[in-house]
C-alpha cells in the first residue's frame, strides 16, 4: 500500500485502495537479460504506475499506468533485456 522499488524475479500483488502507488523498477544494467518482474493490480481505484529507472523504458515508454478501468486482477510480466528496456510479455 506504499511506493516501493521492485526486485527482479519477484511477483507483486498490489492494492491501491489507500492511494496511488508507484513501483520503481531496478536499473537494467544491474540485471541479467531474461530476468522478470510480475505485477498484479489486485484491488483499488487509484493508479498503479510502473516507473523505469532513469534512461530505461518499458516498451519505449517512460512509465506504464495500470488502472481499475481495465479488467480486475490484471497483471503484467516485464522481462529485462539487461541493457535499457523492459519488454512486456
CNS distance restraints for C-alpha pairs under 8 A (distance, minus, plus):
assign (resid   1 and name CA) (resid  14 and name CA) 6.99 0.50 0.50
assign (resid   1 and name CA) (resid  15 and name CA) 6.04 0.50 0.50
assign (resid   1 and name CA) (resid  16 and name CA) 6.27 0.50 0.50
assign (resid   1 and name CA) (resid  17 and name CA) 7.80 0.50 0.50
assign (resid   1 and name CA) (resid  18 and name CA) 6.56 0.50 0.50
assign (resid   1 and name CA) (resid  19 and name CA) 7.38 0.50 0.50
assign (resid   1 and name CA) (resid  21 and name CA) 6.95 0.50 0.50
assign (resid   2 and name CA) (resid  21 and name CA) 5.89 0.50 0.50
assign (resid   2 and name CA) (resid  22 and name CA) 7.74 0.50 0.50
assign (resid   3 and name CA) (resid  21 and name CA) 5.16 0.50 0.50
assign (resid   3 and name CA) (resid  22 and name CA) 4.92 0.50 0.50
assign (resid   3 and name CA) (resid  23 and name CA) 5.89 0.50 0.50
assign (resid   3 and name CA) (resid  24 and name CA) 7.81 0.50 0.50
assign (resid   4 and name CA) (resid  22 and name CA) 6.77 0.50 0.50
assign (resid   4 and name CA) (resid  23 and name CA) 5.34 0.50 0.50
assign (resid   4 and name CA) (resid  24 and name CA) 6.22 0.50 0.50
assign (resid   5 and name CA) (resid  23 and name CA) 5.63 0.50 0.50
assign (resid   5 and name CA) (resid  24 and name CA) 4.49 0.50 0.50
assign (resid   5 and name CA) (resid  25 and name CA) 5.91 0.50 0.50
assign (resid   5 and name CA) (resid  26 and name CA) 6.94 0.50 0.50
assign (resid   6 and name CA) (resid  10 and name CA) 7.70 0.50 0.50
assign (resid   6 and name CA) (resid  23 and name CA) 6.39 0.50 0.50
assign (resid   6 and name CA) (resid  24 and name CA) 6.10 0.50 0.50
assign (resid   6 and name CA) (resid  25 and name CA) 5.47 0.50 0.50
assign (resid   6 and name CA) (resid  26 and name CA) 6.54 0.50 0.50
assign (resid   6 and name CA) (resid  37 and name CA) 7.62 0.50 0.50
assign (resid   7 and name CA) (resid  25 and name CA) 7.29 0.50 0.50
assign (resid   7 and name CA) (resid  26 and name CA) 6.50 0.50 0.50
assign (resid   7 and name CA) (resid  37 and name CA) 7.10 0.50 0.50
assign (resid   8 and name CA) (resid  26 and name CA) 7.58 0.50 0.50
assign (resid   8 and name CA) (resid  31 and name CA) 7.62 0.50 0.50
assign (resid   8 and name CA) (resid  35 and name CA) 6.11 0.50 0.50
assign (resid   8 and name CA) (resid  36 and name CA) 5.42 0.50 0.50
assign (resid   8 and name CA) (resid  37 and name CA) 5.20 0.50 0.50
assign (resid   9 and name CA) (resid  35 and name CA) 6.08 0.50 0.50
assign (resid   9 and name CA) (resid  36 and name CA) 5.12 0.50 0.50
assign (resid   9 and name CA) (resid  37 and name CA) 5.40 0.50 0.50
assign (resid   9 and name CA) (resid  38 and name CA) 7.81 0.50 0.50
assign (resid  10 and name CA) (resid  36 and name CA) 7.42 0.50 0.50
assign (resid  10 and name CA) (resid  37 and name CA) 5.47 0.50 0.50
assign (resid  10 and name CA) (resid  38 and name CA) 6.45 0.50 0.50
assign (resid  11 and name CA) (resid  37 and name CA) 6.12 0.50 0.50
assign (resid  11 and name CA) (resid  38 and name CA) 4.62 0.50 0.50
assign (resid  11 and name CA) (resid  39 and name CA) 5.91 0.50 0.50
assign (resid  11 and name CA) (resid  40 and name CA) 7.76 0.50 0.50
assign (resid  12 and name CA) (resid  38 and name CA) 6.19 0.50 0.50
assign (resid  12 and name CA) (resid  39 and name CA) 4.82 0.50 0.50
assign (resid  12 and name CA) (resid  40 and name CA) 6.04 0.50 0.50
assign (resid  13 and name CA) (resid  39 and name CA) 6.08 0.50 0.50
assign (resid  13 and name CA) (resid  40 and name CA) 4.66 0.50 0.50
assign (resid  13 and name CA) (resid  41 and name CA) 6.21 0.50 0.50
assign (resid  13 and name CA) (resid  42 and name CA) 5.73 0.50 0.50
assign (resid  14 and name CA) (resid  39 and name CA) 7.39 0.50 0.50
assign (resid  14 and name CA) (resid  40 and name CA) 6.04 0.50 0.50
assign (resid  14 and name CA) (resid  41 and name CA) 5.23 0.50 0.50
assign (resid  14 and name CA) (resid  42 and name CA) 5.34 0.50 0.50
assign (resid  14 and name CA) (resid  43 and name CA) 6.91 0.50 0.50
assign (resid  15 and name CA) (resid  41 and name CA) 6.54 0.50 0.50
assign (resid  15 and name CA) (resid  42 and name CA) 5.45 0.50 0.50
assign (resid  15 and name CA) (resid  43 and name CA) 4.64 0.50 0.50
assign (resid  15 and name CA) (resid  44 and name CA) 5.56 0.50 0.50
assign (resid  16 and name CA) (resid  20 and name CA) 5.64 0.50 0.50
assign (resid  16 and name CA) (resid  21 and name CA) 6.40 0.50 0.50
assign (resid  16 and name CA) (resid  41 and name CA) 7.92 0.50 0.50
assign (resid  16 and name CA) (resid  43 and name CA) 6.11 0.50 0.50
assign (resid  16 and name CA) (resid  44 and name CA) 4.35 0.50 0.50
assign (resid  16 and name CA) (resid  45 and name CA) 6.27 0.50 0.50
assign (resid  16 and name CA) (resid  46 and name CA) 5.32 0.50 0.50
assign (resid  16 and name CA) (resid  47 and name CA) 6.96 0.50 0.50
assign (resid  16 and name CA) (resid  48 and name CA) 6.92 0.50 0.50
assign (resid  17 and name CA) (resid  43 and name CA) 6.59 0.50 0.50
assign (resid  17 and name CA) (resid  44 and name CA) 3.95 0.50 0.50
assign (resid  17 and name CA) (resid  45 and name CA) 6.03 0.50 0.50
assign (resid  17 and name CA) (resid  46 and name CA) 6.57 0.50 0.50
assign (resid  18 and name CA) (resid  44 and name CA) 7.60 0.50 0.50
assign (resid  18 and name CA) (resid  46 and name CA) 7.94 0.50 0.50
assign (resid  19 and name CA) (resid  46 and name CA) 5.64 0.50 0.50
assign (resid  19 and name CA) (resid  47 and name CA) 7.76 0.50 0.50
assign (resid  20 and name CA) (resid  46 and name CA) 4.75 0.50 0.50
assign (resid  20 and name CA) (resid  47 and name CA) 4.84 0.50 0.50
assign (resid  20 and name CA) (resid  48 and name CA) 5.88 0.50 0.50
assign (resid  20 and name CA) (resid  49 and name CA) 7.88 0.50 0.50
assign (resid  21 and name CA) (resid  46 and name CA) 7.70 0.50 0.50
assign (resid  21 and name CA) (resid  47 and name CA) 6.48 0.50 0.50
assign (resid  21 and name CA) (resid  48 and name CA) 4.98 0.50 0.50
assign (resid  21 and name CA) (resid  49 and name CA) 6.29 0.50 0.50
assign (resid  22 and name CA) (resid  48 and name CA) 5.97 0.50 0.50
assign (resid  22 and name CA) (resid  49 and name CA) 4.75 0.50 0.50
assign (resid  22 and name CA) (resid  50 and name CA) 5.98 0.50 0.50
assign (resid  22 and name CA) (resid  51 and name CA) 6.73 0.50 0.50
assign (resid  23 and name CA) (resid  48 and name CA) 7.48 0.50 0.50
assign (resid  23 and name CA) (resid  49 and name CA) 6.08 0.50 0.50
assign (resid  23 and name CA) (resid  50 and name CA) 4.86 0.50 0.50
assign (resid  23 and name CA) (resid  51 and name CA) 5.90 0.50 0.50
assign (resid  24 and name CA) (resid  50 and name CA) 6.10 0.50 0.50
assign (resid  24 and name CA) (resid  51 and name CA) 4.73 0.50 0.50
assign (resid  24 and name CA) (resid  52 and name CA) 5.99 0.50 0.50
assign (resid  24 and name CA) (resid  53 and name CA) 6.86 0.50 0.50
assign (resid  25 and name CA) (resid  50 and name CA) 6.97 0.50 0.50
assign (resid  25 and name CA) (resid  51 and name CA) 5.87 0.50 0.50
assign (resid  25 and name CA) (resid  52 and name CA) 4.81 0.50 0.50
assign (resid  25 and name CA) (resid  53 and name CA) 5.84 0.50 0.50
assign (resid  26 and name CA) (resid  30 and name CA) 7.51 0.50 0.50
assign (resid  26 and name CA) (resid  31 and name CA) 7.87 0.50 0.50
assign (resid  26 and name CA) (resid  52 and name CA) 7.02 0.50 0.50
assign (resid  26 and name CA) (resid  53 and name CA) 6.03 0.50 0.50
assign (resid  27 and name CA) (resid  31 and name CA) 7.25 0.50 0.50
assign (resid  27 and name CA) (resid  52 and name CA) 7.47 0.50 0.50
assign (resid  27 and name CA) (resid  53 and name CA) 5.14 0.50 0.50
assign (resid  27 and name CA) (resid  54 and name CA) 7.76 0.50 0.50
assign (resid  27 and name CA) (resid  56 and name CA) 7.34 0.50 0.50
assign (resid  28 and name CA) (resid  32 and name CA) 7.84 0.50 0.50
assign (resid  28 and name CA) (resid  53 and name CA) 7.57 0.50 0.50
assign (resid  28 and name CA) (resid  56 and name CA) 7.01 0.50 0.50
assign (resid  28 and name CA) (resid  80 and name CA) 6.71 0.50 0.50
assign (resid  28 and name CA) (resid  81 and name CA) 7.53 0.50 0.50
assign (resid  28 and name CA) (resid  82 and name CA) 5.27 0.50 0.50
assign (resid  28 and name CA) (resid  83 and name CA) 5.49 0.50 0.50
assign (resid  28 and name CA) (resid  84 and name CA) 5.68 0.50 0.50
assign (resid  28 and name CA) (resid  85 and name CA) 7.18 0.50 0.50
assign (resid  29 and name CA) (resid  82 and name CA) 5.66 0.50 0.50
assign (resid  29 and name CA) (resid  83 and name CA) 5.23 0.50 0.50
assign (resid  29 and name CA) (resid  84 and name CA) 7.04 0.50 0.50
assign (resid  30 and name CA) (resid  82 and name CA) 7.35 0.50 0.50
assign (resid  31 and name CA) (resid  35 and name CA) 6.98 0.50 0.50
assign (resid  31 and name CA) (resid  80 and name CA) 7.16 0.50 0.50
assign (resid  31 and name CA) (resid  82 and name CA) 5.28 0.50 0.50
assign (resid  32 and name CA) (resid  80 and name CA) 7.09 0.50 0.50
assign (resid  32 and name CA) (resid  81 and name CA) 7.25 0.50 0.50
assign (resid  32 and name CA) (resid  82 and name CA) 4.83 0.50 0.50
assign (resid  33 and name CA) (resid  79 and name CA) 7.58 0.50 0.50
assign (resid  33 and name CA) (resid  80 and name CA) 5.24 0.50 0.50
assign (resid  33 and name CA) (resid  81 and name CA) 4.39 0.50 0.50
assign (resid  33 and name CA) (resid  82 and name CA) 4.18 0.50 0.50
assign (resid  33 and name CA) (resid  83 and name CA) 7.73 0.50 0.50
assign (resid  34 and name CA) (resid  79 and name CA) 5.65 0.50 0.50
assign (resid  34 and name CA) (resid  80 and name CA) 5.51 0.50 0.50
assign (resid  34 and name CA) (resid  81 and name CA) 6.32 0.50 0.50
assign (resid  34 and name CA) (resid  82 and name CA) 7.48 0.50 0.50
assign (resid  35 and name CA) (resid  79 and name CA) 5.67 0.50 0.50
assign (resid  35 and name CA) (resid  80 and name CA) 5.67 0.50 0.50
assign (resid  36 and name CA) (resid  77 and name CA) 6.76 0.50 0.50
assign (resid  36 and name CA) (resid  78 and name CA) 5.39 0.50 0.50
assign (resid  36 and name CA) (resid  79 and name CA) 4.30 0.50 0.50
assign (resid  36 and name CA) (resid  80 and name CA) 6.21 0.50 0.50
assign (resid  37 and name CA) (resid  77 and name CA) 5.80 0.50 0.50
assign (resid  37 and name CA) (resid  78 and name CA) 5.28 0.50 0.50
assign (resid  37 and name CA) (resid  79 and name CA) 6.66 0.50 0.50
assign (resid  38 and name CA) (resid  75 and name CA) 6.98 0.50 0.50
assign (resid  38 and name CA) (resid  76 and name CA) 5.73 0.50 0.50
assign (resid  38 and name CA) (resid  77 and name CA) 4.42 0.50 0.50
assign (resid  38 and name CA) (resid  78 and name CA) 6.35 0.50 0.50
assign (resid  39 and name CA) (resid  75 and name CA) 5.46 0.50 0.50
assign (resid  39 and name CA) (resid  76 and name CA) 5.42 0.50 0.50
assign (resid  39 and name CA) (resid  77 and name CA) 6.53 0.50 0.50
assign (resid  40 and name CA) (resid  73 and name CA) 6.45 0.50 0.50
assign (resid  40 and name CA) (resid  74 and name CA) 5.79 0.50 0.50
assign (resid  40 and name CA) (resid  75 and name CA) 3.98 0.50 0.50
assign (resid  40 and name CA) (resid  76 and name CA) 6.45 0.50 0.50
assign (resid  41 and name CA) (resid  48 and name CA) 7.25 0.50 0.50
assign (resid  41 and name CA) (resid  66 and name CA) 7.24 0.50 0.50
assign (resid  41 and name CA) (resid  67 and name CA) 7.95 0.50 0.50
assign (resid  41 and name CA) (resid  68 and name CA) 7.99 0.50 0.50
assign (resid  41 and name CA) (resid  72 and name CA) 7.54 0.50 0.50
assign (resid  41 and name CA) (resid  73 and name CA) 5.67 0.50 0.50
assign (resid  41 and name CA) (resid  74 and name CA) 5.58 0.50 0.50
assign (resid  41 and name CA) (resid  75 and name CA) 6.01 0.50 0.50
assign (resid  42 and name CA) (resid  72 and name CA) 7.10 0.50 0.50
assign (resid  42 and name CA) (resid  73 and name CA) 4.95 0.50 0.50
assign (resid  42 and name CA) (resid  74 and name CA) 7.17 0.50 0.50
assign (resid  43 and name CA) (resid  68 and name CA) 7.66 0.50 0.50
assign (resid  43 and name CA) (resid  72 and name CA) 7.45 0.50 0.50
assign (resid  43 and name CA) (resid  73 and name CA) 7.19 0.50 0.50
assign (resid  44 and name CA) (resid  68 and name CA) 6.71 0.50 0.50
assign (resid  45 and name CA) (resid  67 and name CA) 6.98 0.50 0.50
assign (resid  45 and name CA) (resid  68 and name CA) 5.30 0.50 0.50
assign (resid  46 and name CA) (resid  67 and name CA) 6.71 0.50 0.50
assign (resid  46 and name CA) (resid  68 and name CA) 7.15 0.50 0.50
assign (resid  47 and name CA) (resid  65 and name CA) 6.50 0.50 0.50
assign (resid  47 and name CA) (resid  66 and name CA) 5.98 0.50 0.50
assign (resid  47 and name CA) (resid  67 and name CA) 5.13 0.50 0.50
assign (resid  47 and name CA) (resid  68 and name CA) 7.52 0.50 0.50
assign (resid  48 and name CA) (resid  65 and name CA) 5.72 0.50 0.50
assign (resid  48 and name CA) (resid  66 and name CA) 5.06 0.50 0.50
assign (resid  48 and name CA) (resid  67 and name CA) 6.42 0.50 0.50
assign (resid  49 and name CA) (resid  63 and name CA) 6.82 0.50 0.50
assign (resid  49 and name CA) (resid  64 and name CA) 5.64 0.50 0.50
assign (resid  49 and name CA) (resid  65 and name CA) 4.36 0.50 0.50
assign (resid  49 and name CA) (resid  66 and name CA) 6.17 0.50 0.50
assign (resid  50 and name CA) (resid  63 and name CA) 5.64 0.50 0.50
assign (resid  50 and name CA) (resid  64 and name CA) 5.10 0.50 0.50
assign (resid  50 and name CA) (resid  65 and name CA) 6.31 0.50 0.50
assign (resid  51 and name CA) (resid  62 and name CA) 7.13 0.50 0.50
assign (resid  51 and name CA) (resid  63 and name CA) 4.83 0.50 0.50
assign (resid  51 and name CA) (resid  64 and name CA) 6.80 0.50 0.50
assign (resid  52 and name CA) (resid  56 and name CA) 5.54 0.50 0.50
assign (resid  52 and name CA) (resid  57 and name CA) 5.73 0.50 0.50
assign (resid  52 and name CA) (resid  58 and name CA) 6.87 0.50 0.50
assign (resid  52 and name CA) (resid  62 and name CA) 6.84 0.50 0.50
assign (resid  52 and name CA) (resid  63 and name CA) 6.30 0.50 0.50
assign (resid  53 and name CA) (resid  57 and name CA) 7.74 0.50 0.50
assign (resid  55 and name CA) (resid  84 and name CA) 7.08 0.50 0.50
assign (resid  56 and name CA) (resid  62 and name CA) 7.56 0.50 0.50
assign (resid  56 and name CA) (resid  84 and name CA) 4.72 0.50 0.50
assign (resid  56 and name CA) (resid  85 and name CA) 5.51 0.50 0.50
assign (resid  56 and name CA) (resid  86 and name CA) 7.68 0.50 0.50
assign (resid  57 and name CA) (resid  61 and name CA) 5.25 0.50 0.50
assign (resid  57 and name CA) (resid  62 and name CA) 5.38 0.50 0.50
assign (resid  57 and name CA) (resid  63 and name CA) 7.03 0.50 0.50
assign (resid  57 and name CA) (resid  84 and name CA) 6.58 0.50 0.50
assign (resid  57 and name CA) (resid  85 and name CA) 4.89 0.50 0.50
assign (resid  57 and name CA) (resid  86 and name CA) 6.10 0.50 0.50
assign (resid  58 and name CA) (resid  62 and name CA) 6.68 0.50 0.50
assign (resid  58 and name CA) (resid  63 and name CA) 6.52 0.50 0.50
assign (resid  58 and name CA) (resid  64 and name CA) 7.12 0.50 0.50
assign (resid  58 and name CA) (resid  85 and name CA) 5.77 0.50 0.50
assign (resid  58 and name CA) (resid  86 and name CA) 4.61 0.50 0.50
assign (resid  58 and name CA) (resid  87 and name CA) 6.11 0.50 0.50
assign (resid  58 and name CA) (resid  88 and name CA) 7.34 0.50 0.50
assign (resid  59 and name CA) (resid  85 and name CA) 6.58 0.50 0.50
assign (resid  59 and name CA) (resid  86 and name CA) 6.11 0.50 0.50
assign (resid  59 and name CA) (resid  87 and name CA) 5.52 0.50 0.50
assign (resid  59 and name CA) (resid  88 and name CA) 6.87 0.50 0.50
assign (resid  60 and name CA) (resid  85 and name CA) 7.24 0.50 0.50
assign (resid  66 and name CA) (resid  70 and name CA) 7.59 0.50 0.50
assign (resid  68 and name CA) (resid  72 and name CA) 6.85 0.50 0.50
assign (resid  70 and name CA) (resid  74 and name CA) 7.29 0.50 0.50
assign (resid  76 and name CA) (resid  88 and name CA) 6.99 0.50 0.50
assign (resid  76 and name CA) (resid  89 and name CA) 7.32 0.50 0.50
assign (resid  77 and name CA) (resid  88 and name CA) 5.84 0.50 0.50
assign (resid  77 and name CA) (resid  89 and name CA) 5.59 0.50 0.50
assign (resid  78 and name CA) (resid  86 and name CA) 5.76 0.50 0.50
assign (resid  78 and name CA) (resid  87 and name CA) 5.43 0.50 0.50
assign (resid  78 and name CA) (resid  88 and name CA) 4.80 0.50 0.50
assign (resid  78 and name CA) (resid  89 and name CA) 6.34 0.50 0.50
assign (resid  79 and name CA) (resid  86 and name CA) 5.45 0.50 0.50
assign (resid  79 and name CA) (resid  87 and name CA) 5.12 0.50 0.50
assign (resid  79 and name CA) (resid  88 and name CA) 6.50 0.50 0.50
assign (resid  79 and name CA) (resid  89 and name CA) 7.22 0.50 0.50
assign (resid  80 and name CA) (resid  84 and name CA) 7.96 0.50 0.50
assign (resid  80 and name CA) (resid  85 and name CA) 6.24 0.50 0.50
assign (resid  80 and name CA) (resid  86 and name CA) 4.69 0.50 0.50
assign (resid  80 and name CA) (resid  87 and name CA) 6.32 0.50 0.50
assign (resid  81 and name CA) (resid  85 and name CA) 5.85 0.50 0.50
assign (resid  81 and name CA) (resid  86 and name CA) 6.37 0.50 0.50
assign (resid  81 and name CA) (resid  87 and name CA) 7.42 0.50 0.50
